[in-house]
Amino acid sequence: MDLIAQPLDRPGLFQLRVNSIHGVLWLQTHFPCEEWETLLGDQSCFGSDCINDLLSDAQISGLQVFQPAVVES
């Protein structure tokens, strides 16, 4: 896995974790350098719509991504 989206306690929010050098390089091409420390330190959070688009783009680029299914009650 290159990128992992982990659901947070707040519904609709996901933490993005980078799990490989391919994930690091991909993020560096998609975000400004001012945001790299937060992204690479597993401190970034995204809403469900945003994380879905982000991971879809990463998959199209050839990255392996993991996003567990979340069932909200």
CHARMM internal coordinates of N, CA and C (Angstrom, degrees):
IC EDIT
DIST 1 N 1 CA 1.4345
DIST 1 CA 1 C 1.5285
ANGL 1 N 1 CA 1 C 110.52
DIST 1 C 2 N 1.3154
ANGL 1 CA 1 C 2 N 114.70
DIHE 1 N 1 CA 1 C 2 N 136.79
DIST 2 N 2 CA 1.4617
ANGL 1 C 2 N 2 CA 120.62
DIHE 1 CA 1 C 2 N 2 CA 179.04
DIST 2 CA 2 C 1.5315
ANGL 2 N 2 CA 2 C 111.86
DIHE 1 C 2 N 2 CA 2 C -97.51
DIST 2 C 3 N 1.3335
ANGL 2 CA 2 C 3 N 115.91
DIHE 2 N 2 CA 2 C 3 N -41.87
DIST 3 N 3 CA 1.4642
ANGL 2 C 3 N 3 CA 121.84
DIHE 2 CA 2 C 3 N 3 CA 179.02
DIST 3 CA 3 C 1.5271
ANGL 3 N 3 CA 3 C 109.06
DIHE 2 C 3 N 3 CA 3 C -130.97
DIST 3 C 4 N 1.3183
ANGL 3 CA 3 C 4 N 115.61
DIHE 3 N 3 CA 3 C 4 N 140.57
DIST 4 N 4 CA 1.4621
ANGL 3 C 4 N 4 CA 120.70
DIHE 3 CA 3 C 4 N 4 CA -179.88
DIST 4 CA 4 C 1.5258
ANGL 4 N 4 CA 4 C 108.27
DIHE 3 C 4 N 4 CA 4 C -128.48
DIST 4 C 5 N 1.3248
ANGL 4 CA 4 C 5 N 116.26
DIHE 4 N 4 CA 4 C 5 N 128.33
DIST 5 N 5 CA 1.4648
ANGL 4 C 5 N 5 CA 122.08
DIHE 4 CA 4 C 5 N 5 CA 175.39
DIST 5 CA 5 C 1.5195
ANGL 5 N 5 CA 5 C 107.93
DIHE 4 C 5 N 5 CA 5 C -103.12
DIST 5 C 6 N 1.3135
ANGL 5 CA 5 C 6 N 116.51
DIHE 5 N 5 CA 5 C 6 N 114.11
DIST 6 N 6 CA 1.4636
ANGL 5 C 6 N 6 CA 122.20
DIHE 5 CA 5 C 6 N 6 CA -178.14
DIST 6 CA 6 C 1.5253
ANGL 6 N 6 CA 6 C 109.40
DIHE 5 C 6 N 6 CA 6 C -105.53
DIST 6 C 7 N 1.3426
ANGL 6 CA 6 C 7 N 118.14
DIHE 6 N 6 CA 6 C 7 N 122.66
DIST 7 N 7 CA 1.4679
ANGL 6 C 7 N 7 CA 119.09
DIHE 6 CA 6 C 7 N 7 CA 178.49
DIST 7 CA 7 C 1.5271
ANGL 7 N 7 CA 7 C 111.10
DIHE 6 C 7 N 7 CA 7 C -64.29
DIST 7 C 8 N 1.3195
ANGL 7 CA 7 C 8 N 115.46
DIHE 7 N 7 CA 7 C 8 N 143.23
DIST 8 N 8 CA 1.4629
ANGL 7 C 8 N 8 CA 121.73
DIHE 7 CA 7 C 8 N 8 CA 178.16
DIST 8 CA 8 C 1.5299
ANGL 8 N 8 CA 8 C 109.84
DIHE 7 C 8 N 8 CA 8 C -99.41
DIST 8 C 9 N 1.3190
ANGL 8 CA 8 C 9 N 115.62
DIHE 8 N 8 CA 8 C 9 N 175.14
DIST 9 N 9 CA 1.4654
ANGL 8 C 9 N 9 CA 120.81
DIHE 8 CA 8 C 9 N 9 CA 179.92
DIST 9 CA 9 C 1.5246
ANGL 9 N 9 CA 9 C 112.34
DIHE 8 C 9 N 9 CA 9 C -64.97
DIST 9 C 10 N 1.3221
ANGL 9 CA 9 C 10 N 116.60
DIHE 9 N 9 CA 9 C 10 N -28.02
DIST 10 N 10 CA 1.4685
ANGL 9 C 10 N 10 CA 120.16
DIHE 9 CA 9 C 10 N 10 CA 177.30
DIST 10 CA 10 C 1.5204
ANGL 10 N 10 CA 10 C 109.06
DIHE 9 C 10 N 10 CA 10 C -83.10
DIST 10 C 11 N 1.3166
ANGL 10 CA 10 C 11 N 118.19
DIHE 10 N 10 CA 10 C 11 N 122.88
DIST 11 N 11 CA 1.4653
ANGL 10 C 11 N 11 CA 120.47
DIHE 10 CA 10 C 11 N 11 CA -179.08
DIST 11 CA 11 C 1.5268
ANGL 11 N 11 CA 11 C 111.89
DIHE 10 C 11 N 11 CA 11 C -56.19
DIST 11 C 12 N 1.3198
ANGL 11 CA 11 C 12 N 115.75
DIHE 11 N 11 CA 11 C 12 N 136.17
DIST 12 N 12 CA 1.4536
ANGL 11 C 12 N 12 CA 121.36
DIHE 11 CA 11 C 12 N 12 CA 176.87
DIST 12 CA 12 C 1.5075
ANGL 12 N 12 CA 12 C 115.17
DIHE 11 C 12 N 12 CA 12 C 86.98
DIST 12 C 13 N 1.3376
ANGL 12 CA 12 C 13 N 118.77
DIHE 12 N 12 CA 12 C 13 N 0.52
DIST 13 N 13 CA 1.4612
ANGL 12 C 13 N 13 CA 121.92
DIHE 12 CA 12 C 13 N 13 CA 178.56
DIST 13 CA 13 C 1.5268
ANGL 13 N 13 CA 13 C 110.50
DIHE 12 C 13 N 13 CA 13 C -113.29
DIST 13 C 14 N 1.3261
ANGL 13 CA 13 C 14 N 114.85
DIHE 13 N 13 CA 13 C 14 N 140.83
DIST 14 N 14 CA 1.4598
ANGL 13 C 14 N 14 CA 121.59
DIHE 13 CA 13 C 14 N 14 CA -178.98
DIST 14 CA 14 C 1.5203
ANGL 14 N 14 CA 14 C 109.98
DIHE 13 C 14 N 14 CA 14 C -131.26
DIST 14 C 15 N 1.3203
ANGL 14 CA 14 C 15 N 115.29
DIHE 14 N 14 CA 14 C 15 N 139.52
DIST 15 N 15 CA 1.4648
ANGL 14 C 15 N 15 CA 121.56
DIHE 14 CA 14 C 15 N 15 CA 172.17
DIST 15 CA 15 C 1.5251
ANGL 15 N 15 CA 15 C 107.03
DIHE 14 C 15 N 15 CA 15 C -91.20
DIST 15 C 16 N 1.3240
ANGL 15 CA 15 C 16 N 116.45
DIHE 15 N 15 CA 15 C 16 N 134.00
DIST 16 N 16 CA 1.4558
ANGL 15 C 16 N 16 CA 121.14
DIHE 15 CA 15 C 16 N 16 CA 177.91
DIST 16 CA 16 C 1.5192
ANGL 16 N 16 CA 16 C 109.21
DIHE 15 C 16 N 16 CA 16 C -98.43
DIST 16 C 17 N 1.3276
ANGL 16 CA 16 C 17 N 115.89
DIHE 16 N 16 CA 16 C 17 N 123.30
DIST 17 N 17 CA 1.4702
ANGL 16 C 17 N 17 CA 121.26
DIHE 16 CA 16 C 17 N 17 CA 177.84
DIST 17 CA 17 C 1.5189
ANGL 17 N 17 CA 17 C 108.91
DIHE 16 C 17 N 17 CA 17 C -113.56
DIST 17 C 18 N 1.3143
ANGL 17 CA 17 C 18 N 115.40
DIHE 17 N 17 CA 17 C 18 N 137.62
DIST 18 N 18 CA 1.4636
ANGL 17 C 18 N 18 CA 121.91
DIHE 17 CA 17 C 18 N 18 CA 178.09
DIST 18 CA 18 C 1.5183
ANGL 18 N 18 CA 18 C 107.14
DIHE 17 C 18 N 18 CA 18 C -97.04
DIST 18 C 19 N 1.3387
ANGL 18 CA 18 C 19 N 116.46
DIHE 18 N 18 CA 18 C 19 N 130.21
DIST 19 N 19 CA 1.4523
ANGL 18 C 19 N 19 CA 120.14
DIHE 18 CA 18 C 19 N 19 CA -172.29
DIST 19 CA 19 C 1.5254
ANGL 19 N 19 CA 19 C 113.48
DIHE 18 C 19 N 19 CA 19 C -121.90
DIST 19 C 20 N 1.3336
ANGL 19 CA 19 C 20 N 118.07
DIHE 19 N 19 CA 19 C 20 N 4.89
DIST 20 N 20 CA 1.4639
ANGL 19 C 20 N 20 CA 120.05
DIHE 19 CA 19 C 20 N 20 CA 179.70
DIST 20 CA 20 C 1.5243
ANGL 20 N 20 CA 20 C 109.89
DIHE 19 C 20 N 20 CA 20 C -158.47
DIST 20 C 21 N 1.3052
ANGL 20 CA 20 C 21 N 115.26
DIHE 20 N 20 CA 20 C 21 N 165.38
DIST 21 N 21 CA 1.4666
ANGL 20 C 21 N 21 CA 120.31
DIHE 20 CA 20 C 21 N 21 CA 177.08
DIST 21 CA 21 C 1.5310
ANGL 21 N 21 CA 21 C 110.21
DIHE 20 C 21 N 21 CA 21 C -65.45
DIST 21 C 22 N 1.3262
ANGL 21 CA 21 C 22 N 117.35
DIHE 21 N 21 CA 21 C 22 N -29.66
DIST 22 N 22 CA 1.4708
ANGL 21 C 22 N 22 CA 120.23
DIHE 21 CA 21 C 22 N 22 CA 177.29
DIST 22 CA 22 C 1.5332
ANGL 22 N 22 CA 22 C 110.10
DIHE 21 C 22 N 22 CA 22 C -65.57
DIST 22 C 23 N 1.3415
ANGL 22 CA 22 C 23 N 115.80
DIHE 22 N 22 CA 22 C 23 N -39.64
DIST 23 N 23 CA 1.4588
ANGL 22 C 23 N 23 CA 119.85
DIHE 22 CA 22 C 23 N 23 CA 176.19
DIST 23 CA 23 C 1.5181
ANGL 23 N 23 CA 23 C 111.79
DIHE 22 C 23 N 23 CA 23 C -64.57
DIST 23 C 24 N 1.3346
ANGL 23 CA 23 C 24 N 116.64
DIHE 23 N 23 CA 23 C 24 N -40.13
DIST 24 N 24 CA 1.4694
ANGL 23 C 24 N 24 CA 121.39
DIHE 23 CA 23 C 24 N 24 CA 177.84
DIST 24 CA 24 C 1.5204
ANGL 24 N 24 CA 24 C 110.23
DIHE 23 C 24 N 24 CA 24 C -60.92
DIST 24 C 25 N 1.3182
ANGL 24 CA 24 C 25 N 116.47
DIHE 24 N 24 CA 24 C 25 N -50.28
DIST 25 N 25 CA 1.4736
ANGL 24 C 25 N 25 CA 120.41
DIHE 24 CA 24 C 25 N 25 CA -178.42
DIST 25 CA 25 C 1.5216
ANGL 25 N 25 CA 25 C 111.38
DIHE 24 C 25 N 25 CA 25 C -62.79
DIST 25 C 26 N 1.3219
ANGL 25 CA 25 C 26 N 117.45
DIHE 25 N 25 CA 25 C 26 N -40.02
DIST 26 N 26 CA 1.4547
ANGL 25 C 26 N 26 CA 120.35
DIHE 25 CA 25 C 26 N 26 CA 179.18
DIST 26 CA 26 C 1.5288
ANGL 26 N 26 CA 26 C 110.50
DIHE 25 C 26 N 26 CA 26 C -63.32
DIST 26 C 27 N 1.3379
ANGL 26 CA 26 C 27 N 116.87
DIHE 26 N 26 CA 26 C 27 N -46.01
DIST 27 N 27 CA 1.4700
ANGL 26 C 27 N 27 CA 119.82
DIHE 26 CA 26 C 27 N 27 CA 179.34
DIST 27 CA 27 C 1.5216
ANGL 27 N 27 CA 27 C 111.30
DIHE 26 C 27 N 27 CA 27 C -61.68
DIST 27 C 28 N 1.3309
ANGL 27 CA 27 C 28 N 116.79
DIHE 27 N 27 CA 27 C 28 N -38.38
DIST 28 N 28 CA 1.4576
ANGL 27 C 28 N 28 CA 120.12
DIHE 27 CA 27 C 28 N 28 CA -179.46
DIST 28 CA 28 C 1.5221
ANGL 28 N 28 CA 28 C 112.33
DIHE 27 C 28 N 28 CA 28 C -66.35
DIST 28 C 29 N 1.3142
ANGL 28 CA 28 C 29 N 117.30
DIHE 28 N 28 CA 28 C 29 N -23.91
DIST 29 N 29 CA 1.4626
ANGL 28 C 29 N 29 CA 119.46
DIHE 28 CA 28 C 29 N 29 CA 177.28
DIST 29 CA 29 C 1.5258
ANGL 29 N 29 CA 29 C 112.27
DIHE 28 C 29 N 29 CA 29 C -87.74
DIST 29 C 30 N 1.3336
ANGL 29 CA 29 C 30 N 117.47
DIHE 29 N 29 CA 29 C 30 N -10.22
DIST 30 N 30 CA 1.4609
ANGL 29 C 30 N 30 CA 120.98
DIHE 29 CA 29 C 30 N 30 CA -176.36
DIST 30 CA 30 C 1.5276
ANGL 30 N 30 CA 30 C 114.48
DIHE 29 C 30 N 30 CA 30 C -112.35
DIST 30 C 31 N 1.3317
ANGL 30 CA 30 C 31 N 117.27
DIHE 30 N 30 CA 30 C 31 N -11.72
DIST 31 N 31 CA 1.4581
ANGL 30 C 31 N 31 CA 120.55
DIHE 30 CA 30 C 31 N 31 CA -178.39
DIST 31 CA 31 C 1.5215
ANGL 31 N 31 CA 31 C 109.48
DIHE 30 C 31 N 31 CA 31 C -131.91
DIST 31 C 32 N 1.3389
ANGL 31 CA 31 C 32 N 117.00
DIHE 31 N 31 CA 31 C 32 N 150.23
DIST 32 N 32 CA 1.4773
ANGL 31 C 32 N 32 CA 119.91
DIHE 31 CA 31 C 32 N 32 CA 177.59
DIST 32 CA 32 C 1.5247
ANGL 32 N 32 CA 32 C 110.76
DIHE 31 C 32 N 32 CA 32 C -67.30
DIST 32 C 33 N 1.3259
ANGL 32 CA 32 C 33 N 116.16
DIHE 32 N 32 CA 32 C 33 N 154.08
DIST 33 N 33 CA 1.4660
ANGL 32 C 33 N 33 CA 121.35
DIHE 32 CA 32 C 33 N 33 CA -175.28
DIST 33 CA 33 C 1.5290
ANGL 33 N 33 CA 33 C 112.62
DIHE 32 C 33 N 33 CA 33 C -60.09
DIST 33 C 34 N 1.3212
ANGL 33 CA 33 C 34 N 118.35
DIHE 33 N 33 CA 33 C 34 N -24.71
DIST 34 N 34 CA 1.4603
ANGL 33 C 34 N 34 CA 120.82
DIHE 33 CA 33 C 34 N 34 CA 178.48
DIST 34 CA 34 C 1.5280
ANGL 34 N 34 CA 34 C 111.94
DIHE 33 C 34 N 34 CA 34 C -64.10
DIST 34 C 35 N 1.3143
ANGL 34 CA 34 C 35 N 118.03
DIHE 34 N 34 CA 34 C 35 N -21.45
DIST 35 N 35 CA 1.4580
ANGL 34 C 35 N 35 CA 122.27
DIHE 34 CA 34 C 35 N 35 CA -176.97
DIST 35 CA 35 C 1.5279
ANGL 35 N 35 CA 35 C 113.04
DIHE 34 C 35 N 35 CA 35 C -99.67
DIST 35 C 36 N 1.3201
ANGL 35 CA 35 C 36 N 118.53
DIHE 35 N 35 CA 35 C 36 N -6.81
DIST 36 N 36 CA 1.4638
ANGL 35 C 36 N 36 CA 121.83
DIHE 35 CA 35 C 36 N 36 CA -175.21
DIST 36 CA 36 C 1.5174
ANGL 36 N 36 CA 36 C 112.77
DIHE 35 C 36 N 36 CA 36 C -60.67
DIST 36 C 37 N 1.3320
ANGL 36 CA 36 C 37 N 117.64
DIHE 36 N 36 CA 36 C 37 N -42.63
DIST 37 N 37 CA 1.4692
ANGL 36 C 37 N 37 CA 120.05
DIHE 36 CA 36 C 37 N 37 CA -177.09
DIST 37 CA 37 C 1.5275
ANGL 37 N 37 CA 37 C 110.78
DIHE 36 C 37 N 37 CA 37 C -60.21
DIST 37 C 38 N 1.3183
ANGL 37 CA 37 C 38 N 116.27
DIHE 37 N 37 CA 37 C 38 N -43.28
DIST 38 N 38 CA 1.4622
ANGL 37 C 38 N 38 CA 120.70
DIHE 37 CA 37 C 38 N 38 CA 178.50
DIST 38 CA 38 C 1.5222
ANGL 38 N 38 CA 38 C 110.84
DIHE 37 C 38 N 38 CA 38 C -66.05
DIST 38 C 39 N 1.3199
ANGL 38 CA 38 C 39 N 116.81
DIHE 38 N 38 CA 38 C 39 N -45.70
DIST 39 N 39 CA 1.4636
ANGL 38 C 39 N 39 CA 120.89
DIHE 38 CA 38 C 39 N 39 CA -179.64
DIST 39 CA 39 C 1.5237
ANGL 39 N 39 CA 39 C 112.05
DIHE 38 C 39 N 39 CA 39 C -64.07
DIST 39 C 40 N 1.3037
ANGL 39 CA 39 C 40 N 117.22
DIHE 39 N 39 CA 39 C 40 N -45.54
DIST 40 N 40 CA 1.4630
ANGL 39 C 40 N 40 CA 120.80
DIHE 39 CA 39 C 40 N 40 CA -175.88
DIST 40 CA 40 C 1.5223
ANGL 40 N 40 CA 40 C 112.25
DIHE 39 C 40 N 40 CA 40 C -78.84
DIST 40 C 41 N 1.3298
ANGL 40 CA 40 C 41 N 117.47
DIHE 40 N 40 CA 40 C 41 N -14.64
DIST 41 N 41 CA 1.4575
ANGL 40 C 41 N 41 CA 122.03
DIHE 40 CA 40 C 41 N 41 CA 177.33
DIST 41 CA 41 C 1.5223
ANGL 41 N 41 CA 41 C 112.59
DIHE 40 C 41 N 41 CA 41 C -93.43
DIST 41 C 42 N 1.3322
ANGL 41 CA 41 C 42 N 117.17
DIHE 41 N 41 CA 41 C 42 N 13.57
DIST 42 N 42 CA 1.4702
ANGL 41 C 42 N 42 CA 122.76
DIHE 41 CA 41 C 42 N 42 CA -179.93
DIST 42 CA 42 C 1.5217
ANGL 42 N 42 CA 42 C 111.66
DIHE 41 C 42 N 42 CA 42 C 55.63
DIST 42 C 43 N 1.3324
ANGL 42 CA 42 C 43 N 116.74
DIHE 42 N 42 CA 42 C 43 N 38.17
DIST 43 N 43 CA 1.4620
ANGL 42 C 43 N 43 CA 121.72
DIHE 42 CA 42 C 43 N 43 CA -178.60
DIST 43 CA 43 C 1.5272
ANGL 43 N 43 CA 43 C 112.28
DIHE 42 C 43 N 43 CA 43 C -113.85
DIST 43 C 44 N 1.3164
ANGL 43 CA 43 C 44 N 117.20
DIHE 43 N 43 CA 43 C 44 N 7.62
DIST 44 N 44 CA 1.4671
ANGL 43 C 44 N 44 CA 119.90
DIHE 43 CA 43 C 44 N 44 CA -176.99
DIST 44 CA 44 C 1.5234
ANGL 44 N 44 CA 44 C 110.46
DIHE 43 C 44 N 44 CA 44 C -94.56
DIST 44 C 45 N 1.3252
ANGL 44 CA 44 C 45 N 116.05
DIHE 44 N 44 CA 44 C 45 N 142.07
DIST 45 N 45 CA 1.4595
ANGL 44 C 45 N 45 CA 122.89
DIHE 44 CA 44 C 45 N 45 CA 177.77
DIST 45 CA 45 C 1.5210
ANGL 45 N 45 CA 45 C 109.07
DIHE 44 C 45 N 45 CA 45 C -127.29
DIST 45 C 46 N 1.3212
ANGL 45 CA 45 C 46 N 114.84
DIHE 45 N 45 CA 45 C 46 N 141.71
DIST 46 N 46 CA 1.4598
ANGL 45 C 46 N 46 CA 121.22
DIHE 45 CA 45 C 46 N 46 CA -179.43
DIST 46 CA 46 C 1.5182
ANGL 46 N 46 CA 46 C 109.25
DIHE 45 C 46 N 46 CA 46 C -133.91
DIST 46 C 47 N 1.3404
ANGL 46 CA 46 C 47 N 115.98
DIHE 46 N 46 CA 46 C 47 N 149.04
DIST 47 N 47 CA 1.4581
ANGL 46 C 47 N 47 CA 121.17
DIHE 46 CA 46 C 47 N 47 CA 172.63
DIST 47 CA 47 C 1.5197
ANGL 47 N 47 CA 47 C 109.95
DIHE 46 C 47 N 47 CA 47 C -71.70
DIST 47 C 48 N 1.3224
ANGL 47 CA 47 C 48 N 116.37
DIHE 47 N 47 CA 47 C 48 N 162.89
DIST 48 N 48 CA 1.4650
ANGL 47 C 48 N 48 CA 120.48
DIHE 47 CA 47 C 48 N 48 CA -174.50
DIST 48 CA 48 C 1.5244
ANGL 48 N 48 CA 48 C 113.27
DIHE 47 C 48 N 48 CA 48 C -60.57
DIST 48 C 49 N 1.3245
ANGL 48 CA 48 C 49 N 118.92
DIHE 48 N 48 CA 48 C 49 N -40.78
DIST 49 N 49 CA 1.4634
ANGL 48 C 49 N 49 CA 120.46
DIHE 48 CA 48 C 49 N 49 CA 178.56
DIST 49 CA 49 C 1.5206
ANGL 49 N 49 CA 49 C 111.17
DIHE 48 C 49 N 49 CA 49 C -63.17
DIST 49 C 50 N 1.3209
ANGL 49 CA 49 C 50 N 116.04
DIHE 49 N 49 CA 49 C 50 N -44.56
DIST 50 N 50 CA 1.4606
ANGL 49 C 50 N 50 CA 121.63
DIHE 49 CA 49 C 50 N 50 CA -177.96
DIST 50 CA 50 C 1.5288
ANGL 50 N 50 CA 50 C 111.02
DIHE 49 C 50 N 50 CA 50 C -66.46
DIST 50 C 51 N 1.3302
ANGL 50 CA 50 C 51 N 117.18
DIHE 50 N 50 CA 50 C 51 N -44.41
DIST 51 N 51 CA 1.4682
ANGL 50 C 51 N 51 CA 119.97
DIHE 50 CA 50 C 51 N 51 CA -177.98
DIST 51 CA 51 C 1.5272
ANGL 51 N 51 CA 51 C 110.35
DIHE 50 C 51 N 51 CA 51 C -66.85
DIST 51 C 52 N 1.3203
ANGL 51 CA 51 C 52 N 117.73
DIHE 51 N 51 CA 51 C 52 N -35.24
DIST 52 N 52 CA 1.4699
ANGL 51 C 52 N 52 CA 120.86
DIHE 51 CA 51 C 52 N 52 CA 177.72
DIST 52 CA 52 C 1.5230
ANGL 52 N 52 CA 52 C 110.53
DIHE 51 C 52 N 52 CA 52 C -63.35
DIST 52 C 53 N 1.3290
ANGL 52 CA 52 C 53 N 117.14
DIHE 52 N 52 CA 52 C 53 N -45.38
DIST 53 N 53 CA 1.4632
ANGL 52 C 53 N 53 CA 121.03
DIHE 52 CA 52 C 53 N 53 CA 178.33
DIST 53 CA 53 C 1.5286
ANGL 53 N 53 CA 53 C 110.87
DIHE 52 C 53 N 53 CA 53 C -64.57
DIST 53 C 54 N 1.3206
ANGL 53 CA 53 C 54 N 116.40
DIHE 53 N 53 CA 53 C 54 N -42.65
DIST 54 N 54 CA 1.4594
ANGL 53 C 54 N 54 CA 121.94
DIHE 53 CA 53 C 54 N 54 CA -178.96
DIST 54 CA 54 C 1.5342
ANGL 54 N 54 CA 54 C 110.91
DIHE 53 C 54 N 54 CA 54 C -62.42
DIST 54 C 55 N 1.3188
ANGL 54 CA 54 C 55 N 116.28
DIHE 54 N 54 CA 54 C 55 N -47.79
DIST 55 N 55 CA 1.4621
ANGL 54 C 55 N 55 CA 119.86
DIHE 54 CA 54 C 55 N 55 CA -178.78
DIST 55 CA 55 C 1.5260
ANGL 55 N 55 CA 55 C 112.35
DIHE 54 C 55 N 55 CA 55 C -70.03
DIST 55 C 56 N 1.3125
ANGL 55 CA 55 C 56 N 116.51
DIHE 55 N 55 CA 55 C 56 N -33.19
DIST 56 N 56 CA 1.4639
ANGL 55 C 56 N 56 CA 120.02
DIHE 55 CA 55 C 56 N 56 CA 175.86
DIST 56 CA 56 C 1.5249
ANGL 56 N 56 CA 56 C 110.45
DIHE 55 C 56 N 56 CA 56 C -63.12
DIST 56 C 57 N 1.3195
ANGL 56 CA 56 C 57 N 116.42
DIHE 56 N 56 CA 56 C 57 N -44.42
DIST 57 N 57 CA 1.4602
ANGL 56 C 57 N 57 CA 120.82
DIHE 56 CA 56 C 57 N 57 CA 177.56
DIST 57 CA 57 C 1.5271
ANGL 57 N 57 CA 57 C 110.83
DIHE 56 C 57 N 57 CA 57 C -63.27
DIST 57 C 58 N 1.3237
ANGL 57 CA 57 C 58 N 116.55
DIHE 57 N 57 CA 57 C 58 N -39.65
DIST 58 N 58 CA 1.4674
ANGL 57 C 58 N 58 CA 120.39
DIHE 57 CA 57 C 58 N 58 CA 178.71
DIST 58 CA 58 C 1.5234
ANGL 58 N 58 CA 58 C 110.85
DIHE 57 C 58 N 58 CA 58 C -64.14
DIST 58 C 59 N 1.3204
ANGL 58 CA 58 C 59 N 117.62
DIHE 58 N 58 CA 58 C 59 N -41.45
DIST 59 N 59 CA 1.4679
ANGL 58 C 59 N 59 CA 121.04
DIHE 58 CA 58 C 59 N 59 CA 178.41
DIST 59 CA 59 C 1.5198
ANGL 59 N 59 CA 59 C 111.26
DIHE 58 C 59 N 59 CA 59 C -64.33
DIST 59 C 60 N 1.3185
ANGL 59 CA 59 C 60 N 116.69
DIHE 59 N 59 CA 59 C 60 N -41.49
DIST 60 N 60 CA 1.4692
ANGL 59 C 60 N 60 CA 120.48
DIHE 59 CA 59 C 60 N 60 CA 178.01
DIST 60 CA 60 C 1.5288
ANGL 60 N 60 CA 60 C 110.06
DIHE 59 C 60 N 60 CA 60 C -61.46
DIST 60 C 61 N 1.3302
ANGL 60 CA 60 C 61 N 115.80
DIHE 60 N 60 CA 60 C 61 N -31.80
DIST 61 N 61 CA 1.4679
ANGL 60 C 61 N 61 CA 121.22
DIHE 60 CA 60 C 61 N 61 CA 178.78
DIST 61 CA 61 C 1.5207
ANGL 61 N 61 CA 61 C 112.54
DIHE 60 C 61 N 61 CA 61 C -78.40
DIST 61 C 62 N 1.3308
ANGL 61 CA 61 C 62 N 117.34
DIHE 61 N 61 CA 61 C 62 N -4.72
DIST 62 N 62 CA 1.4615
ANGL 61 C 62 N 62 CA 120.89
DIHE 61 CA 61 C 62 N 62 CA 176.88
DIST 62 CA 62 C 1.5185
ANGL 62 N 62 CA 62 C 114.94
DIHE 61 C 62 N 62 CA 62 C 101.43
DIST 62 C 63 N 1.3270
ANGL 62 CA 62 C 63 N 118.10
DIHE 62 N 62 CA 62 C 63 N 3.51
DIST 63 N 63 CA 1.4604
ANGL 62 C 63 N 63 CA 120.46
DIHE 62 CA 62 C 63 N 63 CA 178.73
DIST 63 CA 63 C 1.5220
ANGL 63 N 63 CA 63 C 110.44
DIHE 62 C 63 N 63 CA 63 C -80.01
DIST 63 C 64 N 1.3319
ANGL 63 CA 63 C 64 N 114.94
DIHE 63 N 63 CA 63 C 64 N 152.61
DIST 64 N 64 CA 1.4586
ANGL 63 C 64 N 64 CA 120.87
DIHE 63 CA 63 C 64 N 64 CA 172.96
DIST 64 CA 64 C 1.5159
ANGL 64 N 64 CA 64 C 107.31
DIHE 63 C 64 N 64 CA 64 C -95.02
DIST 64 C 65 N 1.3297
ANGL 64 CA 64 C 65 N 115.81
DIHE 64 N 64 CA 64 C 65 N 124.87
DIST 65 N 65 CA 1.4604
ANGL 64 C 65 N 65 CA 120.12
DIHE 64 CA 64 C 65 N 65 CA -177.77
DIST 65 CA 65 C 1.5195
ANGL 65 N 65 CA 65 C 109.73
DIHE 64 C 65 N 65 CA 65 C -123.52
DIST 65 C 66 N 1.3252
ANGL 65 CA 65 C 66 N 114.96
DIHE 65 N 65 CA 65 C 66 N 153.90
DIST 66 N 66 CA 1.4544
ANGL 65 C 66 N 66 CA 121.12
DIHE 65 CA 65 C 66 N 66 CA 177.71
DIST 66 CA 66 C 1.5112
ANGL 66 N 66 CA 66 C 108.40
DIHE 65 C 66 N 66 CA 66 C -130.89
DIST 66 C 67 N 1.3274
ANGL 66 CA 66 C 67 N 114.88
DIHE 66 N 66 CA 66 C 67 N 125.94
DIST 67 N 67 CA 1.4515
ANGL 66 C 67 N 67 CA 121.00
DIHE 66 CA 66 C 67 N 67 CA 175.87
DIST 67 CA 67 C 1.5320
ANGL 67 N 67 CA 67 C 106.48
DIHE 66 C 67 N 67 CA 67 C -138.93
DIST 67 C 68 N 1.3400
ANGL 67 CA 67 C 68 N 117.20
DIHE 67 N 67 CA 67 C 68 N 106.38
DIST 68 N 68 CA 1.4607
ANGL 67 C 68 N 68 CA 119.18
DIHE 67 CA 67 C 68 N 68 CA -179.27
DIST 68 CA 68 C 1.5170
ANGL 68 N 68 CA 68 C 111.61
DIHE 67 C 68 N 68 CA 68 C -64.19
DIST 68 C 69 N 1.3179
ANGL 68 CA 68 C 69 N 115.87
DIHE 68 N 68 CA 68 C 69 N 148.87
DIST 69 N 69 CA 1.4691
ANGL 68 C 69 N 69 CA 121.02
DIHE 68 CA 68 C 69 N 69 CA 176.12
DIST 69 CA 69 C 1.5155
ANGL 69 N 69 CA 69 C 108.86
DIHE 68 C 69 N 69 CA 69 C -68.81
DIST 69 C 70 N 1.3222
ANGL 69 CA 69 C 70 N 115.26
DIHE 69 N 69 CA 69 C 70 N 135.79
DIST 70 N 70 CA 1.4642
ANGL 69 C 70 N 70 CA 121.33
DIHE 69 CA 69 C 70 N 70 CA 179.76
DIST 70 CA 70 C 1.5193
ANGL 70 N 70 CA 70 C 107.74
DIHE 69 C 70 N 70 CA 70 C -117.88
DIST 70 C 71 N 1.3263
ANGL 70 CA 70 C 71 N 115.84
DIHE 70 N 70 CA 70 C 71 N 124.96
DIST 71 N 71 CA 1.4549
ANGL 70 C 71 N 71 CA 121.55
DIHE 70 CA 70 C 71 N 71 CA 176.37
DIST 71 CA 71 C 1.5169
ANGL 71 N 71 CA 71 C 107.36
DIHE 70 C 71 N 71 CA 71 C -108.59
DIST 71 C 72 N 1.3248
ANGL 71 CA 71 C 72 N 115.61
DIHE 71 N 71 CA 71 C 72 N 115.16
DIST 72 N 72 CA 1.4646
ANGL 71 C 72 N 72 CA 120.44
DIHE 71 CA 71 C 72 N 72 CA -179.95
DIST 72 CA 72 C 1.5223
ANGL 72 N 72 CA 72 C 108.28
DIHE 71 C 72 N 72 CA 72 C -95.14
DIST 72 C 73 N 1.3156
ANGL 72 CA 72 C 73 N 115.64
DIHE 72 N 72 CA 72 C 73 N 134.83
DIST 73 N 73 CA 1.4773
ANGL 72 C 73 N 73 CA 118.83
DIHE 72 CA 72 C 73 N 73 CA -179.48
DIST 73 CA 73 C 1.5061
ANGL 73 N 73 CA 73 C 110.50
DIHE 72 C 73 N 73 CA 73 C -106.14
END
COOR INIT
IC SEED 1 N 1 CA 1 C
IC BUILD
